[in-house]
């Protein structure tokens, strides 16, 4: 009888360790459940340091377990400098690598399906290629990665959480697989697949940006913390601006809005934009509308643009707008631009592949734009 009780006690203890306790095997702590193992944080306030190699299979008490996940907070605040993750891992938990400032690069295996909230927040990553297989990326997963310059999103991703790339101060571009059915890019900016929703503008991209004419919605926190952004043009196609869309764009000096009817802005859409120094340019005849519209009315300087002298157009992916000191050309393809005076003397010539402002004095000009689809020629009168 005593032998049976002792055996039962040992079985219960083993089950308890395998389902609830942290077990140390070859320098890595695990939780065991069934035939699977989850990497966990170190016991008693300890931490991981240096290079860590996670095995695909770990053996404990003579039983082989497949390592299938990296648990919540597993390596957070650690001295990790490199890590090898096996293909058996399918999920990376919340805060798994939070504040791993010494971790400069990581290879996420193809088996991973989900990346948790804050997973790599405040880490030292300089670039990241998300493998084809990841379906979801959690909220704030890569935010505050101050060294991250680019990120590649594969075709498999269907869900990107809120503020995933917030305050990545040197992030210059998003690269998205053309086969992705939910997301796309134009000139490194993250959009919905149909390019109607602007989702995220990289913090370190150009200081001047003109939103493409096809966009009808600026998403939640789309330009959040873009402190280097100095000028933004919002086309008349936009009909909604989300909460905090331009919040903390502290460097904004000018906003050009092409809609004579002020859009209803989301909550705190322009929070921490200095309305005393940032100039709001609005279509002719609409100043009174903006002076009485919620949030817009807080701008000290609202100036009406007279675009009557410029024939705006949007053709073959190229758009033209008037700005106070000249013209703005928007393009999503490489083009060659030439400007002539009325006598045919060439005043300007340049190859451009992104939105560009060109200074023009008052006068009549001939604008010639060569694209892959042909040549656009327009007479421009600047008054």
VENDARA-V603451 format. One record per backbone hydrogen bond with DSSP energy under -1.0 kcal/mol. CO is the residue of the C=O (numbers start at 1). NH is the residue of the N-H. E is the energy in kcal/mol with one decimal. If there is no record, write none. Layout:
((CO;NH;E) (CO;NH;E))
This chain:
((1;5;-2.2) (2;6;-2.6) (3;7;-2.3) (4;8;-2.5) (5;9;-2.5) (6;10;-2.3) (7;11;-2.2) (8;12;-2.2) (9;13;-2.4) (10;14;-2.4) (11;15;-2.5) (12;16;-2.5) (13;17;-2.3) (14;18;-2.2) (15;19;-1.2) (16;20;-2.5) (16;21;-1.2) (23;30;-2.2) (25;28;-1.6) (28;25;-2.8) (29;40;-2.4) (30;23;-2.8) (31;38;-2.6) (33;36;-2.3) (35;66;-2.5) (36;33;-2.6) (37;68;-1.9) (37;69;-1.1) (38;31;-2.1) (39;71;-2.8) (43;46;-2.2) (48;79;-2.6) (50;81;-2.7) (50;82;-1.4) (52;84;-2.3) (56;67;-2.3) (58;65;-3.0) (60;63;-1.9) (63;60;-2.7) (65;58;-2.6) (66;37;-2.7) (68;90;-3.3) (69;39;-2.4) (70;93;-3.0) (71;74;-1.8) (75;78;-1.7) (79;50;-2.0) (82;52;-2.2) (84;54;-2.5) (86;89;-1.5) (90;113;-3.5) (90;114;-1.3) (91;70;-2.3) (92;116;-2.7) (93;96;-1.6) (94;73;-2.2) (95;98;-1.4) (96;75;-2.6) (97;100;-1.7) (98;77;-2.9) (99;101;-1.7) (100;103;-1.6) (100;124;-1.9) (104;126;-2.2) (109;112;-1.6) (113;135;-3.5) (113;136;-1.6) (114;92;-2.2) (115;138;-2.8) (116;119;-1.6) (117;95;-2.4) (119;97;-3.0) (120;123;-1.8) (121;99;-2.9) (126;149;-2.9) (128;152;-2.1) (131;134;-1.8) (135;158;-2.7) (135;159;-1.8) (136;115;-2.1) (137;161;-2.5) (138;141;-1.6) (139;118;-2.4) (141;120;-2.6) (143;122;-2.2) (144;146;-1.3) (145;148;-1.6) (149;172;-2.8) (149;173;-1.1) (150;128;-1.3) (151;175;-2.6) (152;130;-2.1) (153;177;-2.5) (159;137;-2.2) (162;140;-2.1) (163;166;-1.3) (164;142;-1.9) (165;168;-1.4) (166;144;-2.8) (167;169;-1.6) (168;171;-2.0) (171;204;-2.8) (173;151;-1.2) (175;153;-3.5) (177;180;-1.7) (182;193;-1.5) (184;191;-3.2) (186;189;-1.8) (188;174;-1.5) (189;186;-1.6) (190;199;-2.2) (190;200;-1.7) (191;184;-2.5) (192;195;-1.7) (196;216;-2.4) (196;217;-1.8) (197;192;-2.0) (198;219;-2.8) (200;190;-2.3) (202;205;-1.7) (207;230;-3.2) (207;231;-2.0) (209;233;-2.1) (212;215;-1.5) (216;239;-2.6) (217;198;-2.6) (218;242;-3.1) (219;222;-1.8) (221;224;-1.2) (222;201;-2.6) (223;226;-2.0) (225;227;-2.0) (226;229;-1.4) (230;253;-3.1) (230;254;-1.8) (231;209;-2.3) (232;256;-3.0) (233;211;-2.4) (234;258;-2.5) (235;238;-1.3) (240;218;-2.4) (241;266;-1.6) (242;245;-1.7) (243;221;-2.3) (244;247;-1.2) (245;223;-2.8) (246;249;-1.5) (247;225;-2.0) (248;250;-1.6) (249;252;-1.6) (253;279;-2.9) (254;232;-1.8) (255;281;-3.4) (256;234;-3.8) (266;269;-1.7) (267;244;-2.5) (268;271;-1.6) (269;246;-2.5) (270;273;-1.8) (271;248;-3.3) (273;275;-1.0) (274;278;-2.4) (275;300;-2.6) (279;255;-2.6) (280;303;-2.7) (281;257;-2.6) (282;305;-3.2) (283;286;-2.0) (286;290;-1.8) (287;291;-2.1) (293;297;-2.6) (294;296;-2.1) (295;298;-1.4) (296;299;-1.8) (301;280;-2.7) (303;282;-2.6) (307;310;-1.5) (309;381;-1.5) (310;312;-1.2) (313;320;-2.2) (315;318;-1.9) (318;315;-3.3) (319;330;-2.7) (321;328;-2.8) (323;326;-1.7) (325;360;-2.5) (326;323;-2.3) (327;358;-2.9) (328;321;-2.3) (329;356;-2.9) (330;319;-2.5) (335;352;-2.5) (336;370;-2.8) (337;350;-2.3) (338;368;-3.1) (339;347;-3.3) (339;348;-1.6) (340;366;-2.7) (341;344;-2.1) (345;341;-2.2) (348;339;-2.4) (350;337;-3.2) (352;335;-3.0) (356;329;-3.0) (358;327;-2.4) (363;382;-3.2) (365;380;-3.2) (366;340;-2.6) (367;378;-2.7) (368;338;-2.8) (369;376;-3.2) (370;336;-2.0) (371;374;-1.4) (374;371;-3.2) (376;369;-3.1) (378;367;-3.5) (380;365;-3.4) (382;363;-2.5))
